[in-house]
């Protein structure tokens, strides 16, 4: 049971907004679900998400124990870069979905983790054990996985506070003239195609701040190899931002990228190369890097 007593600085805040700011390692959606299920009470009474808090209100939170995971463990090879009692880092291959969802209940990273790892944090829910962030199916690279609830809460807070270092490399269409720069545009769900994200400028549409720094690594005749530093972690952020400035990722047909280099058919050429964070238990900074996969390197070498 977790309790909060509302102080002056939180007076008149919405209940759900207040809870999100407490860095519990729980998503807004999950917190709202707990409110609906009367697992979160204000002054020992059920409340609404939008309840405006008052000075000296008492909030009690009863987080249910993790549900028994109903995911099939599958003997899928994993490239585990680092592992200890609290967390592990996996080098995810391109083509693997991070966690089960509608249409993908097997063959995911989580199915593989369930086979190889005996204990994973249950905070993420039955379908996302240990998952504190994700990579798109066609993005390869380093992914943090929490084994303990301590690690899940700490890593979630670091991600929320934008202190996790996340460096990607990508091949984009066109030649970027400036050596480095950034894109700072809000991202939200596309107002027409709900399967896509988009740059949102209208104030009446839901969006979130997003910031991507880029640096040119190598220019080719029709393409540019770039390094990308994410300061936020929005869905499809790199893909949307680079498309917005006229340089969509090679292979990313969803956001305007062509799927061929010459006669070679390619998938999205995006790799999560480096990740750095504070270890939840030791407090020490840790950083890991892995080179781009062979198929991505081969495509880039062939266009030189």
Secondary structure, 3 states (H helix, E strand, C coil): CEEEECCHHHCCCEHHHHHHCCCCCCCHHHHHHHHHCCCEEECCEECCCCCECCCCCEEEECCCCCCCCCCCCCCCCCCEEEECCCEEEEEECCCCCCCCECCECCCCHHHHHHHHCCCCCCCCCCCCCCECCCCCCCEEEEEEEECCHHHHHHHHHHHHCCCCEEEEEEEEECCCCCCEEEEECCEEECCCCCCCEEECCCCCCCCECCEEEEEEEEECCCEEEEEEEECCCCCCHHHHHHHHCCCCECCCHHHCCCCEECCEECCCCEEEEEEEEECCCCCCEEEEECCCCHHHHHHHHHCC
